[in-house]
Amino acid sequence: MATPDGQVVAGKATDANKKGQAFRWTVATGLVGLNHSGGQSMVTGLSNDGSVMGGWDEDPIVGTANAALWDPAGNISYPLFSATTRMGAGTSAP
């Protein structure tokens, strides 16, 4: 997928470990893999200016896909989960 002006492209590419990994591409940066938790990930939505990307990130331990947001630097956040939910049952956030 791409921004309306074609300046930002994002989606999923296969990494060296043959896993799907979310990416962002611009002329200035080239293809950049976005941060993920170790499983597969994919961008499925892109803001008009390319500054926010949405999609999913697979938890490599549990195997579930979680909603994810990325900023242009590739930093990931999980908008639907609290820190305790992401860390698993029986744990607590610092």
Secondary structure, DSSP 8 states (H G I E B T S, - for coil): -B-TTSSEEEEEEE-TTS-EEEEEEETTTEEEE---SSS-EEEEEE-TTSS-EEEEEE-TTT--EEEEEE-TT--EE-TT--HHHHH-TT----
